Amino acid sequence: MLSFSGKIFKALFLILGISFIYTDINTYAQCSQNNFAVTDLYFLDEKGNPFEDEEEFAIGEVVKGRIYAIFSGTSTNAYFPLHFAYQEEISGNLSSTTSSYCVFNETSNTSNQIPKETRVFLFDYEIIWGSETYFKNIYLRWRQNEGQTECTTSASSGQCYASPEGLRVSTQFGPLPVEWHQFSVSPTENLRNIALNWSTLKEWESSHFEIERSEQGIDHFTKIAEVKSVGWSDTLTQYSYTDLQLPYKGGRLYYRIKQVDFDGSMDYSPTQMVQVPKVMSSKNHWQAIPNPVINKELQLMYTGPPLQNEVQVQIYTASSSYSYVFNNAGNSIDLSQILHKLPKGILIIEIITEATTERLKVIKK
């Protein structure tokens, strides 16, 4: 049950449009000449965790916590200690003085290189609850190599000014469902499968991941698979999936991962694109015997030139797919031992050799 002050607090948020939860930042600290920038600022509690939803503070109350930043850019020579200076603006009132802090490496990394795309602790901070807080005229100065222990504004080092509009300090409620680490897609050696690999740094109440693919740009995604999540984790967790059912026409394929919480809320990974070749089919080299399949026997008979390398056979049903590799196949491949795995109906059998790919339609009764 919300207290009276809590209800007033929520009402003011609706009326004034004050929101701390995942605020969109339209202006970034662009230090493009150095390829190093701060892109987001977060206010967390004194232990470095998001505030709980049930925590209630009166408007105007001073709340203690910690400031975290997310850095980005292509620079690989930005090291702690980091000099971080800014002007504080609270509810439209810009301070006439500049605050500055010397930020040391408090991450778990042995290297002093400033990490990218993950929260980095800057300093302890107090925020006036219900106010809009900005850090403006941010000035960064960092070391360009390892082994430095002093934070200085005069020694030779990397430096840049942020955009004067500054960054809003976003107060974070509730734990992040997932903190993404990496996501990559790449064709396998035969170019007929796509390997997806992704990893997370943290997960909280995470139920599963849904792999989505689009063949028509980034606006027509459909779910192609689901991978169970570990649920809760504070360490690096890696996942993988292989897409075996690529379109024969080839072209650009777009992939993204949808993370789903136990409560149904979701988050998306970045979108990745990969180019796959069109399948060049051959004819009359392979034949399925018998077809239709009535008993428990099925042979693939080959009548083409001698096969030099392995043969990959992929079988597609209405709901799943199976992949097998045969070495020294000769003139026939016996599929009788796997027939019991396959449902009745239409089977699409794709036979891939080093030179060609052929597809057969087989009916299993």
HUNOR-V351886 format. One line per field, one symbol per residue. psi: psi as a letter, one per 40 degrees, with the letter a starting at -180 (. if undefined). burial: + if it has 24 or more other ideal C-beta (glycine too) atoms within 12 Angstrom, else -. A space follows every 10 residues. Layout:
psi: ???
burial: ???
This chain:
psi: hiiddddddd dddddefhhe hfhhhehigh fddefhihdi hihiaeeeii iidehhiihe ihhiaihiih iiiehefhii ihhhiihhhh fehhieihii ihhiheieid iehhiifihh hdiiihihhe ihhihifhhh hiieiieiei hiedihiiii iiiddahihh hhhiihdihi cihiiiiide eeihhhhiii diihfhdihh hiihefaeef iiheihhhie chieihhiii ihhegiidea ahhhiihhhh ideeiiiiii hiiihiiihh iiiedihhhi hihdafhhih hheaihhdai hhhhhhadea iihihhifdb eihhedeede ehiiahhhhh hhaddihihi hhhh.
burial: --------+- -------+-+ --+-+--+++ +--+-+++++ +++++--+-+ +-----+-+- --+-++++++ +++-+--+++ ++++++++++ ---------+ +++++-+--- -+++++-+++ +++-+-++++ ++++++++++ ++++---+-- +-----++++ +++--+++++ +++-++++++ +++++----+ -+++++++++ ++++++++++ +++++----- ---++-+-++ --+---+-++ ++++++---- -+++++++++ +----++++- -+-+-+---- ----+++++- --+----+++ -+----+--- +++++++--- ++++-+--+- --+-+--++- -+----++++ +++--+++++ -+-+-
